[in-house]
Amino acid sequence: MDLHDIFIHNWPVKLVSVILIVAAYIDGKELRVPNWITFPMVASGLIFNAVSGGWGGLGSALIGMTVGLMCLLPLYSVGGMGAGDVKLMAGIGAWLGGWVTFYAFLVSTVVGGIMAIVMALRSGKLRKHYENFFMILFEFKQVKDPRELTKIAAERKSSMLLLPYGIPICIGSIAYFFYAGLM
């Protein structure tokens, strides 16, 4: 395989990887993933798959986008994540479909968990964040109204460590792409 083939082979995965790297860099600096990255990512993924695969391609892209949204939307709805992170996962889905997005999400979750533990250890407040984690789990179980969960989360947000989740999405997704032989 020559250099040209290396770049052309599975180029949508490589394009998504570059977008993820840019998003992670910005999220690390600004604690947000901007719409100028996520909206074009989602739209171009839908368009590309519709043009290249017809109705079936569009259907696959819509399913992938929905999987990406549904993976992170519950955390967003209670204030545990930014909307840019959710849209970033939707962009992965629009380009690469539901299964790739789901597995990338799973690996990203592990990476995010490890990053959260490291951040809590470095802050010197591991016990506090450990207790917060279990309090949040308890609230999920006990409080059935999502609006009430959102309100509780908003009140707690100023005392929590903020994890730029675009970074675990980037690392976890690209790690999965390599593992799955997509790169």
C-alpha positions as CSV (number, residue, x, y, z in Angstrom):
1,M,0.0,0.0,0.0
2,D,1.6,3.3,-1.0
3,L,1.2,6.7,0.8
4,H,-1.7,7.7,-1.4
5,D,-3.6,4.6,-0.5
6,I,-2.9,5.1,3.2
7,F,-4.6,8.5,3.1
8,I,-7.5,7.5,0.8
9,H,-8.3,4.2,2.5
10,N,-11.3,4.7,4.8
11,W,-11.0,8.5,4.5
12,P,-14.3,9.2,6.4
13,V,-12.8,7.7,9.6
14,K,-9.7,9.8,9.1
15,L,-11.7,13.0,8.5
16,V,-13.8,12.3,11.7
17,S,-10.5,11.7,13.6
18,V,-9.1,15.1,12.5
19,I,-12.4,16.8,13.5
20,L,-12.3,15.0,16.9
21,I,-8.7,16.2,17.5
22,V,-9.6,19.8,16.7
23,A,-12.7,19.6,18.9
24,A,-10.7,18.1,21.8
25,Y,-8.1,20.8,21.6
26,I,-10.7,23.5,21.7
27,D,-12.6,21.8,24.5
28,G,-9.4,21.5,26.5
29,K,-8.8,25.2,26.1
30,E,-12.3,26.6,26.4
31,L,-14.4,23.9,28.1
32,R,-16.8,23.8,25.1
33,V,-17.1,22.2,21.7
34,P,-18.3,25.0,19.3
35,N,-21.3,24.7,17.0
36,W,-19.1,25.7,14.0
37,I,-17.5,22.2,14.4
38,T,-20.5,20.1,15.4
39,F,-23.3,21.3,13.0
40,P,-21.2,21.1,9.8
41,M,-19.9,17.7,11.0
42,V,-23.4,16.3,11.4
43,A,-24.8,17.9,8.2
44,S,-21.9,16.8,6.1
45,G,-22.1,13.3,7.4
46,L,-25.8,13.1,6.5
47,I,-25.2,14.6,3.1
48,F,-22.2,12.4,2.3
49,N,-24.0,9.2,3.3
50,A,-27.1,10.2,1.4
51,V,-25.1,11.0,-1.8
52,S,-22.9,7.9,-1.6
53,G,-25.4,5.4,-0.3
54,G,-28.8,6.7,-1.4
55,W,-31.7,6.3,1.0
56,G,-29.9,3.4,2.7
57,G,-26.9,5.6,3.4
58,L,-29.1,8.4,4.7
59,G,-30.9,5.9,6.9
60,S,-27.6,4.6,8.3
61,A,-26.4,8.1,8.9
62,L,-29.7,9.1,10.7
63,I,-29.5,5.9,12.9
64,G,-25.9,6.7,13.7
65,M,-26.7,10.3,14.5
66,T,-29.5,9.2,16.8
67,V,-27.3,6.6,18.5
68,G,-24.7,9.4,19.1
69,L,-27.4,11.7,20.5
70,M,-28.9,9.0,22.7
71,C,-25.6,7.9,24.2
72,L,-24.9,11.3,25.8
73,L,-28.3,13.0,25.9
74,P,-29.3,11.6,29.3
75,L,-26.2,13.1,30.9
76,Y,-26.7,16.4,29.1
77,S,-30.3,16.6,30.3
78,V,-29.3,16.6,33.9
79,G,-26.4,19.0,33.5
80,G,-23.6,16.5,33.5
81,M,-22.3,17.3,30.0
82,G,-22.3,20.1,27.5
83,A,-24.4,20.1,24.4
84,G,-21.3,20.3,22.2
85,D,-20.2,16.9,23.5
86,V,-23.6,15.4,22.6
87,K,-23.5,16.9,19.1
88,L,-19.9,15.7,18.6
89,M,-21.1,12.1,19.2
90,A,-24.0,12.7,16.8
91,G,-21.5,13.9,14.2
92,I,-19.5,10.6,14.6
93,G,-22.8,8.8,14.1
94,A,-23.8,10.8,11.0
95,W,-20.5,9.9,9.4
96,L,-19.8,6.4,10.6
97,G,-23.1,4.8,11.6
98,G,-24.7,3.4,14.7
99,W,-22.4,0.5,15.7
100,V,-19.1,2.3,15.3
101,T,-20.6,5.3,17.2
102,F,-21.9,3.0,20.0
103,Y,-18.5,1.2,20.4
104,A,-16.6,4.5,20.2
105,F,-18.9,5.8,23.0
106,L,-18.2,2.8,25.2
107,V,-14.4,3.3,24.9
108,S,-14.8,7.0,25.4
109,T,-16.8,6.3,28.6
110,V,-13.8,4.3,30.0
111,V,-11.4,7.0,29.0
112,G,-13.6,9.7,30.6
113,G,-13.9,7.7,33.8
114,I,-10.1,7.3,34.0
115,M,-9.7,11.0,33.3
116,A,-12.3,11.9,36.0
117,I,-10.5,9.8,38.6
118,V,-7.1,11.3,37.7
119,M,-8.6,14.8,37.9
120,A,-10.2,14.1,41.3
121,L,-6.9,12.7,42.6
122,R,-5.0,15.7,41.4
123,S,-7.5,18.1,43.0
124,G,-6.9,16.4,46.4
125,K,-10.7,16.0,46.7
126,L,-11.2,12.4,45.7
127,R,-13.6,11.6,48.6
128,K,-15.8,14.7,47.9
129,H,-16.1,13.7,44.2
130,Y,-16.6,10.1,45.0
131,E,-19.5,11.1,47.3
132,N,-20.9,13.4,44.6
133,F,-20.8,10.5,42.1
134,F,-22.9,8.3,44.4
135,M,-25.3,11.2,45.3
136,I,-25.9,11.7,41.6
137,L,-26.6,8.0,41.1
138,F,-29.0,8.1,44.0
139,E,-30.8,11.1,42.5
140,F,-31.1,9.3,39.2
141,K,-32.8,6.5,41.0
142,Q,-35.0,8.6,43.2
143,V,-35.9,11.7,41.3
144,K,-38.1,10.9,38.3
145,D,-38.6,14.4,36.9
146,P,-35.8,15.3,34.5
147,R,-36.5,19.0,35.1
148,E,-35.9,18.5,38.8
149,L,-32.7,16.6,38.1
150,T,-31.5,19.5,35.8
151,K,-32.2,22.0,38.6
152,I,-30.3,19.9,41.2
153,A,-27.4,19.5,38.8
154,A,-27.3,23.2,38.0
155,E,-27.0,24.0,41.8
156,R,-24.2,21.6,42.2
157,K,-22.2,22.5,39.0
158,S,-20.1,25.3,40.6
159,S,-18.6,22.8,43.1
160,M,-17.8,20.1,40.6
161,L,-14.7,19.4,38.5
162,L,-15.5,20.1,34.9
163,L,-14.2,17.5,32.5
164,P,-13.7,18.6,28.9
165,Y,-15.5,15.5,27.6
166,G,-14.4,16.2,24.0
167,I,-11.0,14.9,25.0
168,P,-12.2,11.4,26.1
169,I,-14.5,11.3,23.1
170,C,-11.5,12.0,20.8
171,I,-9.1,9.5,22.6
172,G,-11.7,6.8,23.0
173,S,-13.1,7.0,19.5
174,I,-9.7,7.1,17.8
175,A,-8.5,4.2,20.0
176,Y,-11.6,2.2,18.9
177,F,-11.0,3.1,15.2
178,F,-7.5,1.6,15.5
179,Y,-8.7,-1.4,17.5
180,A,-11.4,-2.1,14.9
181,G,-9.0,-1.8,12.0
182,L,-10.7,1.3,10.6
183,M,-7.6,3.4,10.5
